[in-house]
Amino acid sequence: MEKRKHLRPKKRVKLLCKPETILNIEDYRKIINLARSIAQTVILKAIQYVKATRFTVKNIQWIQHGEFTVEGGQLSIEKYISTWEFKEQWVHYTEFVERRDYANSHYYKYCVRWSIATARLPIPRLTAAMYFTLRFTKGKPAHAPVEVSYHFEDQTLIHRPGTIRFREVWLKNIIETKHDLLGSIPK
């Protein structure tokens, strides 16, 4: 009697654009393990890349209750805006708008106007505005920082410094919307 060799089971694998190939189970497992290893490496590298390029949300030490002035509030806003990343073509200026008094606090409102000035059009027709509100609470100690919030003219979303990264596209969207609106008005 002839002895039969113990054969390992084989697995059929269909490769793209090639005839079917028969692989041993061990070869198939090696390929699967290699594919898993490559996928894990790619995922880890992608995570490292995202962490390396992630933008940090910057904030400043805001003016305190005891040292608050209208000019000091304006300087703090300018200092905060200087931490943002935007192209040099953008110019802005900050102005004090109003003070509102309530029972327990004072609200100081500032407007920051943004525009893109060019040599061809040094005085732009359209600007984007954002409004900062600095809240001075009467009952807080002198060393407590002033509460700050801001919003853009076309948004109801209120931002708090240090919680979200500024994006230049917000300003572009405001100006583009105004441009489209002006273009739709018959002359």
C-alpha positions in Angstrom: 0.0 0.0 0.0 1.1 3.4 -0.9 1.4 6.0 1.8 -0.4 9.2 1.1 1.3 12.4 2.0 -0.6 14.6 4.4 -1.5 17.6 2.3 -2.2 21.0 3.8 -5.5 22.5 2.7 -5.2 25.1 0.0 -7.2 28.3 -0.5 -8.1 29.8 -3.8 -7.4 33.4 -4.1 -8.6 35.5 -7.0 -6.2 38.3 -7.9 -7.2 41.2 -9.9 -6.6 40.7 -13.7 -4.7 37.5 -13.1 -5.7 33.9 -13.2 -6.7 32.2 -9.9 -3.8 31.3 -7.8 -3.8 28.5 -5.2 -2.1 29.4 -1.9 -1.4 27.4 1.2 -3.2 28.5 4.3 0.1 29.5 5.8 0.9 31.7 2.9 -2.5 33.2 3.0 -2.1 34.0 6.8 1.3 35.6 6.1 -0.3 37.8 3.5 -3.1 38.8 5.8 -0.7 39.5 8.6 1.5 41.6 6.3 -1.6 43.6 5.1 -2.6 44.2 8.7 0.9 45.3 9.6 1.0 47.7 6.7 -2.5 49.1 7.5 -1.5 49.6 11.2 1.7 51.4 10.2 -0.2 53.7 7.8 -2.8 54.5 10.5 -0.1 55.3 13.1 1.7 57.5 10.6 -1.5 59.3 9.8 -2.2 59.9 13.4 1.3 61.3 14.0 0.9 63.6 11.0 -2.4 64.9 12.2 -1.0 65.5 15.7 2.1 67.3 14.2 0.0 69.6 12.0 -2.8 70.2 14.5 -3.2 73.9 15.1 -3.1 75.0 18.7 -5.7 77.3 20.0 -3.9 80.4 21.3 -5.1 82.8 23.9 -3.7 85.7 25.9 -3.7 86.9 29.4 -6.7 89.2 29.2 -6.9 92.5 31.1 -8.1 92.3 34.7 -11.0 94.0 36.4 -8.8 96.3 38.4 -6.8 97.6 35.4 -9.6 97.9 32.9 -9.9 100.9 30.7 -11.5 101.3 27.2 -8.0 101.7 25.7 -6.7 98.7 27.6 -9.6 96.6 26.3 -8.8 97.7 22.8 -5.1 96.8 23.2 -6.0 93.4 24.6 -8.2 92.7 21.6 -5.3 93.7 19.3 -2.9 91.5 21.2 -5.3 88.5 20.9 -5.8 89.1 17.2 -2.0 89.1 16.7 -2.0 85.4 17.8 -4.2 84.4 14.8 -2.8 83.1 11.6 -4.0 85.0 8.5 -2.4 86.2 5.3 -0.6 89.6 5.3 -3.1 91.0 2.7 -5.7 91.3 5.4 -5.8 94.6 7.3 -7.9 95.4 10.3 -8.6 98.1 12.8 -10.4 98.1 16.1 -12.6 100.7 17.5 -14.7 101.2 20.6 -18.4 101.2 19.9 -20.3 101.5 23.1 -20.7 100.8 26.8 -23.9 99.4 28.2 -24.5 99.4 32.0 -26.6 96.8 33.7 -27.4 96.1 37.3 -24.3 93.9 38.0 -22.0 94.5 35.0 -20.8 96.8 32.3 -20.5 95.6 28.7 -17.9 97.2 26.5 -18.4 96.5 22.8 -15.6 96.8 20.2 -15.8 96.4 16.4 -12.9 95.0 14.4 -13.2 95.7 10.7 -11.3 93.5 8.2 -10.6 94.2 4.6 -8.2 93.4 1.8 -6.5 96.5 0.5 -4.7 96.3 -2.9 -2.8 98.8 -5.0 -5.6 98.9 -7.5 -8.2 99.4 -4.8 -6.6 100.9 -1.7 -9.9 101.7 -0.1 -12.0 98.5 -0.3 -15.8 98.7 -0.9 -16.5 95.7 1.3 -15.4 94.9 4.8 -16.1 92.1 7.3 -16.8 93.0 10.8 -16.5 91.2 14.1 -17.7 92.4 17.4 -15.9 91.8 20.7 -17.8 92.2 24.0 -15.8 92.6 27.2 -17.9 92.1 30.3 -16.8 93.9 33.5 -18.6 92.4 36.5 -19.0 94.7 39.5 -18.8 92.0 42.2 -15.5 90.3 41.0 -12.2 91.0 42.6 -9.7 93.3 40.9 -7.4 90.4 39.8 -10.1 88.5 38.0 -9.9 88.6 34.2 -12.6 90.3 32.1 -15.0 88.0 30.4 -14.6 88.1 26.6 -16.7 86.9 23.7 -16.9 87.7 20.0 -19.0 87.0 17.0 -18.9 87.8 13.3 -21.5 90.1 11.7 -23.3 87.4 9.8 -23.3 84.8 12.6 -25.2 84.2 15.8 -22.5 81.8 17.1 -20.6 83.4 20.0 -17.0 82.5 20.3 -14.9 82.5 23.4 -11.1 83.2 23.2 -9.0 80.1 23.6 -11.7 77.6 22.6 -11.6 77.7 18.8 -9.0 78.5 16.2 -9.6 81.5 14.0 -10.1 80.7 10.3 -9.5 83.2 7.6 -12.2 81.7 5.5 -14.8 83.2 7.8 -13.8 86.7 6.7 -13.7 85.6 3.0 -17.2 84.2 3.3 -18.6 87.5 4.7 -17.0 89.6 2.0 -18.1 87.1 -0.8 -21.7 87.1 0.5 -21.7 90.9 0.4 -20.2 90.9 -3.1 -22.9 88.5 -4.3 -25.6 90.6 -2.7 -24.3 93.8 -4.3 -24.1 92.0 -7.7 -27.8 91.0 -7.4 -29.0 94.6 -7.0 -29.9 96.1 -10.3 -28.1 99.4 -11.1 
